[in-house]
Amino acid sequence: MALDDLLGALEREAAAEVAALDAEARAAADRLVATAAERRERARRDALVRARTSAQTRHDTAIAEAARRGRGAVLSARAAALERLRVAASERLAALLAGGDGARILDRLVAAIVAVAGDRARLRCPPDLVAAVTARLDGRPGLTVEADLAVLAGVIADRDDGRVRIDATLGTLLERLWPRLRLEVRAGEAATP
């Protein structure tokens, strides 16, 4: 019976060794499955974070672009409105000299042009202002006044044989003051509720 005992012992040892190897293989497989599941979960979380970040970036970019387009539209509308205002003001300049404040405005224009032009100059103005301008020159013989249909709403003086031109027309004054007036109009817009 010794051989049977020996074979039984070898079978038990082999079975125990097979069981140990099986248990070790199952443990290694469980570790591999757990590691793979952990990597898959980490990859899923990373992909989700990247997707959310990408979506947020696209969303933020779309909002910024819409805001930029909106600001552009508002600025274009304001610029168009200001240009319409400038054109409307330009069209009314001649009427200013014919209106109630016309004499006061003409007094200031003629005084300014005489102060700059000196005692010798040729003044040009619209035909309907020749008499009024001449009357404001206090008989200075070196200053002559001529009618000029090309001059609108004001006076232009030429001196030194035309080398120096002094433009005191309301149109030129409006163009010179327009940058400041435009800012004042915009400030008035902001103050209006």
Beta strands, then each sheet from edge to edge (+ up, - down):
strand 1: 121-125
strand 2: 143-147
strand 3: 154-159
strand 4: 164-169
sheet 1: 2+ 1+ 3- 4+
end
